[in-house]
Amino acid sequence: MKKYTAYFIISAVAFSLLLQAVFIWFFVRTSDLNRFIYIRKKVEKNARLALAAADSYMDFKRGPATAILALPSCSLDNTLIPGSFDFFVMHTSAGTSVFSAYPSDLSARKHESLYMNNIKHLEYSYSGALFGFKCSVNDTLYGRSFFITREYSLLPSGAGAF
Amino acid sequence: MKTRIKPLNLLLLSSIPFLVLGLIMTIGSYKRYLAVEAAAEQLEFIKNLPHAVTPGESVKMPAFSENLFLSQNSALSGTLSCTYYEGRISVRHFKASVKRGFFSATELEYLADARGRN
């Protein structure tokens, strides 16, 4: 009986360790996916409010590793300021991805920058108003696209522009 | 003579169902995330081409555009269907349904104006 008890304990522990290993693997994959979703939300927030993809801004030029979105500047009461643009720049270099918002002097938006490491193979595309980005988080490739064709003169009261 | 199960063995035995349940829930939530992203990506593309799918037709996903979530996860499969919304020919009701197992599926719907780009 002691022998069978030992077999049982060993089998149960081995099975438990196997399940835990599978759990850890899926937990890591979920964490990677959550990192992508965080980036996606950041990009989507600006892409939904953007009017177009700009060719250049300051030292940044549009390319596979750099994307620049032009957003209309807005005041605190969600009114758009004609002729003024804020820029959202996404840039990748040396394994670090940067997502920065550069508001104009008239805009109520704030300047912010988000740096993320281990986001590799960040690639942007813009064709037919379809803005797409792909990124690799721990060797898994994720990507999403957004259309930026909307023209509007007033932001909804609940819009998270700031 | 009764043989009683030792508390340690009982603890081991009783922990396994919970472990399996937790694992199933973790895998399920991961697949659900993927299914939502895959469906949203498909709808994002089709909403600006509302005439690409004939009303009443159901197309296998990915349709007309690359979908990394579906191509990299063979466990997921989906269909994109289109109908007239409440019988109105100018409003298309798109439904992206992504299956993530035998009994579970994620569905996202979108109402698109067929008169122009959305």
Interface residues (C-beta under 8 A of the other chain):
Chain A: M1 T5 F8 I9 A12 V13 F15 S16 L19 Q20 V22 F23 F26 F27 R29 T30 L33 N34 I37 R40 A129 L130 K134 T140 L141 Y142 G143 R144 S145 F146 F147 T149
Chain B: T3 K6 L8 N9 L12 L13 S15 I16 L19 V20 G22 L23 T26 I27 S29 Y30 Y33 L34 E37 A40 E41 E44 F45 K47 N48 S65 E66 L68 F69 Q72 R117 N118
